[in-house]
Amino acid sequence: MIKCCEDHVELAMDVIVDEYEVAPNIDKVENSEILTTCEYCQKKAIYIVSN
């Protein structure tokens, strides 16, 4: 599971495809996770990309 901002969503999708060889699931961050930051930068995470 990768939490990312809008700028890094494509990178996160590529990582999931490379590691697991499956199409990734992309979900919006819930209100309870509002303080979550992107794993690639310090911006606010908007998406959760998972397998």
N, C-alpha and C positions, 0 to 999 in steps of 0.2 A: 504494500500500500504506500503510495507516494502522495503527499499533500503538496500542492503547487499553486502558483499564481497563474494568471492568464498567459503571461509571457512564456512560461515553461511547460505548459500542458503538452505540447508536441514532444518535447524532450522526454517527459515522463511516460508518454504513450510508447515511444521508441524503446525505452528501457524495459517496460513490461513485455513488449513483443519480443525483444532480444532475449530476455531471461526466461520467459515461460512459454514462448511460441504460441500464444493465444491472443485473441483480440481483447484489448483492455476494457474494463468497465469504467465509465467516467460519471462521477456523481458530484453534485454541488455540496459544499461544506454546509453542515447544519448550523443553526443558530447557537447551539450549545458548544460548538467548536470555533466560535468567532475569533478567538485570540490565536488561532493556529497560524504559523508562518510557513512560507514556501520552503521546501527543503533545499532549493538551489539559490535562494536569495533571502532577503529579510522582508519581502513584501507580504501582505496578507494573503493567505491561501484561499483560493476560491474553489478549487477542484480537488477531489480525491480520485486518483487513478489506481485501479487495482486489477488483479487477475481473477 
